Amino acid sequence: MDYLASDFHGQSGMKIYKEAAWDALEERGAAEALQILCRVNPGRILDDLEPIPVPGIAPPSRFFDRLWGMVRRRMGQAERQRG
């Protein structure tokens, strides 16, 4: 993967948990990869340049399970507040 982008067209009440995901990945030592994926390479593409390689990120066991659990909990809280 060389870049990360989103074209989110969710319902107005839905929230994107990008800050929580960013923080969780930074805690895993992925700050450089995040910068390249989300800032450097998208800018290079807009400048008609090739993306630069992104260092690999080795996820810890259960990392994505924990991240998804955090997102589900927050979604449930938002639904309860609306309901």
N, C-alpha and C positions, 0 to 999 in steps of 0.2 A: 504494500500500500504506500502510495507516495503523497497523497493529500486526503484531507477529510473535509467534507462539506455537507450542508444540509439544506433542504428546501422544504422545511416544515410548514404544512398548511393544516394545522390542527384546529380543533374547536377553540373558541376564544377562552373557554374555561380551563383548557389543558395547559400544562406547564412543561417546559423543557428543563430537564435537570442537568444542564451542561456544567454549571458551577460544581455541583456535587461530583459529577463524573471527572471533571478536570482535577479537582482536589484529590480524589481517590487515586488517579493516575500519577499525579505529582508525588504522592506519598510512596508510590512504588518506584520512584526514581526515573520517571518518564518525562521530566520537564523538557529536555532537549527534543525528544520525539514529538511532544505536543506542539512545541513552537514550530517545528518544521512542518508537521502535518496541517496545522490550523492557521498558521500565519505566513511562514516563509514560502512554502510551495504553492499555495493558492495565489499569492502575489506574483510568483514567477510565472505561473500559467497565464495570469492576466497580462503580464509583460511579454508574452509569447516566448518564454524560456522553458527549458526542460526542468522538471522538478528534480531536486537533489535527493539522494538516498536517505531514508529514514532509519535510524538505528532501531534494532529489534527491541521489543518489550516482552520480557518473559512474565506472563501473568502468574501470580502465586496460586496455589490451589484454592479453589472456591472463590477467587477474586470476583469473577463475573456473577456468580451466584449471590455474593454479598451486595454487589452493586445493584443487581436487579431487585433484590429484596428491599433495598433502601428506596428505590424508585417506586416499587409497589406500595410501600408504606405511605410515602408522601402522596401518591395518587389517591389512596384510600382516605387520607386525611382531607384532601381537597374535596373529594366527593361528599364526605360527611359534612363539611362546612357549607357546601352548596345545598345539600338535601335537607 
